[in-house]
Amino acid sequence: MRIIVGGLGRKTGKTTLICRILALSPGRNWTAVKISHHPPPDGASYSLLPDAAAGDTKRFHEAGAAHAFWLRGDLLSALPELQVLLAAAPNWIVESGTAIRHLKHDFALLAVDPAHMEDEKLLGLLDRGEVDG
């Protein structure tokens, strides 16, 4: 199974949604990837590293992911390496609305803060069939 979880901005519940999916489907040998568009501190265009010590990737492991990675930086530059990583995974889940345009997936989920259900940006994306976060 290949799932992408997007949202409109920060603190919309994307990571929590992923953790719930992981916890509800133990034994699926999930690979979870957090994508953030902030460049890595070493000045490279991207970094794709396993990271279980802290943050969202630690939460992914605690929820049941077999493997968790943090992709920082430019998604398009990282895409070839990311695609190889995901091709080797029996089941994967990626946190990034932008990835919807670049990764073949089975499901795309949108995490939305209920306080923003009437947000014009959200309504416009839904009307056009686009999701980006």
N, CA, C and O of each residue as an XYZ file, in Angstrom:
532
protein
N       0.846     -1.164      0.000
C       0.000      0.000      0.000
C       0.895      1.230      0.000
O       1.919      1.262      0.681
N       0.505      2.241     -0.765
C       1.277      3.471     -0.914
C       0.364      4.655     -0.591
O      -0.614      4.909     -1.295
N       0.693      5.368      0.473
C      -0.169      6.449      0.964
C       0.629      7.742      1.074
O       1.779      7.744      1.513
N       0.000      8.837      0.670
C       0.568     10.168      0.864
C      -0.404     10.963      1.731
O      -1.609     10.973      1.479
N       0.130     11.628      2.750
C      -0.678     12.466      3.629
C      -0.201     13.905      3.479
O       0.963     14.221      3.727
N      -1.113     14.757      3.074
C      -0.816     16.179      2.927
C      -1.689     16.989      3.853
O      -2.541     16.447      4.558
N      -1.476     18.272      3.848
C      -2.273     19.169      4.681
C      -2.021     20.591      4.258
O      -1.160     20.866      3.422
N      -2.771     21.485      4.836
C      -2.614     22.897      4.531
C      -1.810     23.546      5.643
O      -2.372     24.046      6.618
N      -0.505     23.535      5.494
C       0.354     24.192      6.464
C       0.747     23.304      7.621
O       0.631     22.080      7.568
N       1.215     23.958      8.671
C       1.719     23.274      9.858
C       0.600     23.015     10.860
O      -0.431     23.688     10.869
N       0.841     22.017     11.698
C      -0.047     21.723     12.838
C      -1.473     21.392     12.405
O      -2.432     21.802     13.059
N      -1.613     20.653     11.307
C      -2.947     20.246     10.859
C      -3.264     18.799     11.229
O      -4.385     18.338     11.012
N      -2.292     18.082     11.783
C      -2.544     16.708     12.190
C      -1.997     15.653     11.248
O      -2.371     14.485     11.355
N      -1.123     16.031     10.327
C      -0.576     15.071      9.357
C       0.177     13.934     10.057
O      -0.070     12.759      9.788
N       1.084     14.292     10.942
C       1.882     13.276     11.627
C       0.997     12.402     12.509
O       1.179     11.186     12.557
N       0.050     13.006     13.201
C      -0.874     12.239     14.044
C      -1.677     11.253     13.203
O      -1.865     10.106     13.609
N      -2.148     11.680     12.052
C      -2.890     10.791     11.160
C      -2.019      9.617     10.722
O      -2.470      8.471     10.732
N      -0.784      9.893     10.341
C       0.130      8.824      9.931
C       0.355      7.857     11.081
O       0.324      6.643     10.881
N       0.578      8.372     12.270
C       0.805      7.495     13.424
C      -0.407      6.618     13.713
O      -0.251      5.464     14.112
N      -1.587      7.139     13.522
C      -2.792      6.321     13.727
C      -2.891      5.207     12.692
O      -3.258      4.079     13.021
N      -2.570      5.521     11.459
C      -2.578      4.496     10.411
C      -1.555      3.413     10.731
O      -1.853      2.224     10.613
N      -0.356      3.813     11.136
C       0.695      2.853     11.480
C       0.251      1.961     12.643
O       0.428      0.744     12.599
N      -0.321      2.570     13.674
C      -0.735      1.814     14.859
C      -1.886      0.856     14.554
O      -1.986     -0.208     15.165
N      -2.744      1.227     13.623
C      -3.895      0.385     13.283
C      -3.561     -0.730     12.301
O      -4.403     -1.584     12.025
N      -2.345     -0.731     11.772
C      -1.985     -1.754     10.789
C      -0.610     -2.361     11.105
O       0.313     -2.291     10.294
N      -0.495     -2.951     12.287
C       0.789     -3.549     12.645
C       1.108     -4.736     11.735
O       0.207     -5.371     11.186
N       2.368     -5.018     11.589
C       2.772     -6.156     10.769
C       2.869     -5.857      9.286
O       3.172     -6.759      8.505
N       2.624     -4.633      8.872
C       2.698     -4.290      7.450
C       4.094     -3.860      7.017
O       4.316     -3.568      5.842
N       5.027     -3.819      7.950
C       6.409     -3.478      7.619
C       6.491     -2.117      6.911
O       7.106     -1.992      5.853
N       5.867     -1.115      7.508
C       5.775      0.215      6.923
C       7.124      0.913      6.844
O       7.959      0.782      7.738
N       7.323      1.649      5.770
C       8.378      2.652      5.664
C       7.675      3.999      5.657
O       6.828      4.262      4.803
N       8.028      4.847      6.609
C       7.413      6.165      6.724
C       8.460      7.231      6.425
O       9.600      7.141      6.880
N       8.060      8.242      5.653
C       8.988      9.309      5.271
C       8.352     10.657      5.570
O       7.244     10.952      5.122
N       9.063     11.458      6.328
C       8.675     12.844      6.593
C       9.445     13.723      5.609
O      10.671     13.640      5.542
N       8.752     14.557      4.851
C       9.417     15.459      3.917
C       9.220     16.883      4.405
O       8.094     17.341      4.601
N      10.330     17.573      4.598
C      10.267     19.001      4.908
C      11.128     19.718      3.881
O      12.182     19.225      3.480
N      10.678     20.854      3.475
C      11.322     21.556      2.365
C      12.448     22.477      2.816
O      13.046     23.174      1.995
N      12.740     22.484      4.104
C      13.860     23.272      4.609
C      15.160     22.565      4.238
O      15.269     21.356      4.439
N      16.143     23.278      3.705
C      17.396     22.620      3.294
C      18.168     22.074      4.487
O      18.057     22.595      5.597
N      18.944     21.031      4.256
C      19.768     20.497      5.341
C      20.843     21.509      5.742
O      21.212     22.372      4.946
N      21.344     21.403      6.972
C      22.298     22.403      7.461
C      23.648     22.390      6.754
O      24.402     23.358      6.857
N      23.970     21.311      6.035
C      25.289     21.236      5.387
C      25.326     21.935      4.034
O      26.363     21.929      3.372
N      24.217     22.538      3.608
C      24.183     23.274      2.349
C      23.876     22.418      1.132
O      23.776     22.950      0.026
N      23.722     21.104      1.299
C      23.363     20.228      0.183
C      21.937     20.533     -0.266
O      21.174     21.162      0.467
N      21.577     20.087     -1.476
C      20.221     20.347     -1.959
C      19.186     19.518     -1.196
O      18.026     19.915     -1.087
N      19.611     18.364     -0.668
C      18.709     17.549      0.144
C      19.511     16.554      0.971
O      20.693     16.315      0.721
N      18.838     15.985      1.960
C      19.383     14.838      2.691
C      18.224     13.882      2.946
O      17.105     14.310      3.229
N      18.499     12.598      2.845
C      17.500     11.563      3.108
C      18.152     10.580      4.070
O      18.963      9.741      3.679
N      17.780     10.705      5.324
C      18.455      9.934      6.357
C      17.463      9.251      7.282
O      16.391      9.787      7.564
N      17.829      8.062      7.754
C      17.015      7.466      8.818
C      17.218      8.300     10.079
O      18.336      8.714     10.384
N      16.145      8.541     10.799
C      16.242      9.393     11.972
C      15.190      8.955     12.977
O      14.010      9.263     12.815
N      15.601      8.250     13.998
C      14.645      7.791     14.995
C      14.884      8.427     16.356
O      14.197      8.087     17.319
N      15.830      9.331     16.457
C      16.207      9.876     17.758
C      15.203     10.895     18.295
O      15.047     11.030     19.509
N      14.532     11.601     17.412
C      13.641     12.663     17.888
C      12.634     13.027     16.806
O      12.725     12.569     15.667
N      11.687     13.847     17.184
C      10.744     14.419     16.232
C       9.768     13.430     15.633
O       9.454     12.396     16.223
N       9.296     13.774     14.444
C       8.249     12.992     13.796
C       8.694     11.580     13.432
O       7.901     10.645     13.532
N       9.943     11.407     13.013
C      10.371     10.052     12.655
C      10.403      9.154     13.889
O      10.130      7.958     13.784
N      10.725      9.699     15.035
C      10.649      8.916     16.277
C       9.198      8.517     16.540
O       8.920      7.380     16.922
N       8.291      9.444     16.337
C       6.862      9.129     16.505
C       6.428      8.031     15.540
O       5.640      7.161     15.910
N       6.934      8.062     14.305
C       6.594      7.015     13.338
C       7.047      5.647     13.852
O       6.289      4.679     13.798
N       8.282      5.570     14.349
C       8.793      4.308     14.896
C       7.948      3.846     16.078
O       7.576      2.676     16.162
N       7.650      4.757     16.977
C       6.866      4.405     18.165
C       5.469      3.905     17.793
O       4.896      3.079     18.503
N       4.925      4.401     16.690
C       3.586      3.993     16.246
C       3.604      2.664     15.491
O       2.552      2.066     15.265
N       4.797      2.197     15.099
C       4.859      0.900     14.449
C       5.563      0.833     13.114
O       5.588     -0.234     12.500
N       6.135      1.924     12.637
C       6.859      1.878     11.364
C       8.117      1.021     11.523
O       8.826      1.124     12.524
N       8.381      0.189     10.540
C       9.613     -0.602     10.541
C      10.810      0.275     10.221
O      11.903      0.061     10.746
N      10.603      1.261      9.359
C      11.664      2.173      8.930
C      11.078      3.581      8.861
O       9.938      3.764      8.434
N      11.854      4.565      9.277
C      11.415      5.956      9.203
C      12.574      6.801      8.692
O      13.720      6.631      9.107
N      12.252      7.710      7.792
C      13.263      8.573      7.171
C      12.791     10.010      7.204
O      11.595     10.297      7.241
N      13.767     10.907      7.188
C      13.484     12.333      7.103
C      14.180     12.861      5.866
O      15.407     12.841      5.770
N      13.378     13.334      4.918
C      13.901     13.971      3.710
C      13.810     15.473      3.919
O      12.724     16.024      4.097
N      14.958     16.123      3.895
C      15.020     17.571      4.050
C      15.540     18.176      2.761
O      16.507     17.684      2.180
N      14.896     19.248      2.313
C      15.389     19.970      1.156
C      14.526     19.790     -0.078
O      13.311     19.617      0.010
N      15.179     19.835     -1.232
C      14.503     19.859     -2.523
C      13.998     18.469     -2.924
O      14.791     17.566     -3.189
N      12.688     18.311     -2.965
C      12.081     17.024     -3.300
C      12.468     16.565     -4.698
O      12.752     15.382     -4.889
N      12.488     17.453     -5.675
C      12.808     17.038     -7.042
C      14.233     16.509     -7.159
O      14.480     15.550     -7.891
N      15.167     17.122     -6.448
C      16.544     16.612     -6.454
C      16.629     15.248     -5.790
O      17.404     14.391     -6.216
N      15.839     15.047     -4.757
C      15.863     13.796     -3.989
C      15.026     12.692     -4.616
O      15.144     11.529     -4.230
N      14.184     13.044     -5.578
C      13.211     12.095     -6.105
C      13.804     10.758     -6.562
O      13.251      9.720     -6.200
N      14.894     10.721     -7.334
C      15.428      9.420     -7.739
C      15.790      8.517     -6.548
O      15.461      7.330     -6.542
N      16.461      9.082     -5.554
C      16.834      8.287     -4.376
C      15.593      7.872     -3.579
O      15.509      6.741     -3.099
N      14.645      8.780     -3.442
C      13.416      8.473     -2.720
C      12.637      7.367     -3.419
O      12.120      6.467     -2.757
N      12.544      7.417     -4.739
C      11.817      6.385     -5.485
C      12.461      5.009     -5.314
O      11.749      4.010     -5.207
N      13.781      4.939     -5.287
C      14.475      3.664     -5.054
C      14.143      3.143     -3.657
O      13.844      1.962     -3.483
N      14.199      4.028     -2.668
C      13.881      3.648     -1.288
C      12.463      3.093     -1.192
O      12.243      2.038     -0.596
N      11.509      3.800     -1.776
C      10.107      3.391     -1.675
C       9.807      2.143     -2.496
O       8.943      1.351     -2.119
N      10.507      1.955     -3.614
C      10.290      0.763     -4.441
C      10.660     -0.510     -3.679
O      10.113     -1.580     -3.948
N      11.574     -0.394     -2.744
C      12.002     -1.551     -1.959
C      11.091     -1.814     -0.759
O      11.246     -2.829     -0.079
N      10.158     -0.925     -0.497
C       9.284     -1.043      0.678
C       7.963     -1.713      0.296
O       7.330     -1.320     -0.684
N       7.544     -2.724      1.065
C       6.265     -3.363      0.754
C       5.073     -2.424      0.965
O       4.076     -2.504      0.248
N       5.187     -1.545      1.945
C       4.153     -0.554      2.240
C       4.852      0.726      2.670
O       5.794      0.694      3.462
N       4.384      1.855      2.144
C       4.985      3.115      2.558
C       3.936      4.188      2.744
O       2.841      4.146      2.183
N       4.332      5.165      3.571
C       3.482      6.320      3.830
C       4.390      7.548      3.888
O       5.400      7.552      4.592
N       4.019      8.585      3.144
C       4.848      9.781      3.013
C       4.049     10.982      3.479
O       2.891     11.155      3.098
N       4.673     11.813      4.307
C       4.047     13.041      4.773
C       4.528     14.208      3.928
O       5.597     14.770      4.169
N       3.722     14.564      2.933
C       4.031     15.703      2.068
C       2.960     15.825      1.000
O       2.796     14.919      0.183
N       2.232     16.928      0.994
C       1.256     17.126     -0.063
C       1.893     17.289     -1.426
O       1.309     16.885     -2.431
N       3.070     17.867     -1.480
C       3.768     18.070     -2.745
C       4.097     16.748     -3.430
O       4.131     16.674     -4.658
N       4.337     15.714     -2.644
C       4.698     14.403     -3.197
C       3.583     13.802     -4.047
O       3.841     12.908     -4.853
N       2.372     14.268     -3.884
C       1.237     13.752     -4.664
C       1.507     13.878     -6.159
O       1.111     13.019     -6.947
N       2.176     14.943     -6.531
C       2.450     15.188     -7.954
C       3.593     14.330     -8.498
O       3.765     14.225     -9.712
N       4.374     13.716     -7.607
C       5.613     13.073     -8.050
C       5.745     11.589     -7.730
O       6.620     10.919     -8.279
N       4.900     11.067     -6.859
C       4.992      9.661     -6.479
C       3.687      8.942     -6.811
O       2.599      9.424     -6.496
N       3.814      7.798     -7.442
C       2.631      6.994     -7.716
C       2.145      6.409     -6.399
O       2.906      5.763     -5.679
N       0.870      6.638     -6.087
C       0.330      6.244     -4.795
C      -1.057      5.621     -4.966
O      -1.720      5.788     -5.990
N      -1.463      4.901     -3.930
C      -2.800      4.293     -3.924
C      -3.840      5.216     -3.298
O      -4.990      5.265     -3.733
N      -3.417      5.944     -2.273
C      -4.313      6.843     -1.546
C      -3.594      8.138     -1.227
O      -2.392      8.149     -0.961
N      -4.345      9.231     -1.259
C      -3.854     10.518     -0.790
C      -4.871     11.038      0.214
O      -6.066     11.116     -0.072
N      -4.381     11.388      1.389
C      -5.246     11.872      2.457
C      -4.889     13.315      2.776
O      -3.726     13.710      2.684
N      -5.884     14.093      3.148
C      -5.686     15.499      3.477
C      -6.045     15.709      4.937
O      -7.177     15.445      5.343
N      -5.101     16.177      5.722
C      -5.346     16.522      7.122
C      -5.679     18.013      7.181
O      -4.915     18.852      6.702
N      -6.823     18.324      7.772
C      -7.289     19.706      7.822
C      -7.686     20.045      9.246
O      -8.400     19.278      9.893
N      -7.235     21.172      9.732
C      -7.657     21.686     11.023
C      -9.123     22.097     10.881
O      -9.447     22.904     10.009
N     -10.019     21.559     11.718
C     -11.450     21.904     11.596
C     -11.714     23.404     11.636
O     -12.711     23.868     11.081
N     -10.845     24.164     12.277
C     -11.028     25.612     12.337
C     -10.872     26.260     10.968
O     -11.267     27.411     10.780
N     -10.299     25.530     10.007
C     -10.066     26.094      8.678
C     -10.926     25.443      7.596
O     -10.603     25.541      6.412
N     -11.991     24.795      7.979
C     -12.832     24.098      6.995
C     -13.436     25.051      5.969
O     -13.743     24.634      4.853
N     -13.610     26.297      6.318
C     -14.178     27.269      5.388
C     -13.096     28.114      4.726
O     -13.405     29.066      4.009
N     -11.850     27.780      4.955
C     -10.721     28.520      4.401
C     -10.816     28.548      2.875
O     -11.016     27.507      2.250
N     -10.677     29.724      2.275
C     -10.805     29.860      0.820
C      -9.748     29.050      0.075
O     -10.023     28.520     -1.002
N      -8.550     28.949      0.630
C      -7.510     28.153     -0.012
C      -7.937     26.690     -0.076
O      -7.796     26.049     -1.117
N      -8.457     26.160      1.026
C      -8.908     24.773      1.059
C     -10.043     24.559      0.062
O     -10.024     23.594     -0.702
N     -11.012     25.436      0.067
C     -12.152     25.285     -0.844
C     -11.689     25.346     -2.295
O     -12.192     24.595     -3.131
N     -10.743     26.222     -2.608
C     -10.226     26.319     -3.960
C      -9.493     25.051     -4.381
O      -9.650     24.588     -5.511
N      -8.696     24.490     -3.483
C      -7.981     23.249     -3.796
C      -8.957     22.109     -4.028
O      -8.791     21.321     -4.959
N      -9.965     22.023     -3.192
C     -10.958     20.951     -3.355
C     -11.724     21.122     -4.658
O     -11.985     20.143     -5.357
N     -12.086     22.360     -4.992
C     -12.798     22.606     -6.250
C     -11.975     22.200     -7.466
O     -12.519     21.693     -8.447
N     -10.657     22.425     -7.401
C      -9.788     22.109     -8.538
C      -9.228     20.685     -8.472
O      -8.543     20.246     -9.397
N      -9.512     19.972     -7.399
C      -8.989     18.622     -7.250
C      -7.514     18.604     -6.912
O      -6.828     17.631     -7.222
N      -7.005     19.655     -6.282
C      -5.579     19.739     -5.920
C      -5.451     19.735     -4.410
O      -6.312     20.236     -3.687
N      -4.357     19.158     -3.957
C      -4.015     19.206     -2.534
C      -2.531     19.487     -2.460
O      -1.738     18.837     -3.140
N      -2.155     20.434     -1.654
C      -0.742     20.746     -1.494
C      -0.530     21.214     -0.065
O      -1.328     21.974      0.484
N       0.550     20.750      0.520
C       0.816     21.161      1.891
C       2.261     21.152      2.190
O       2.662     21.474      3.308
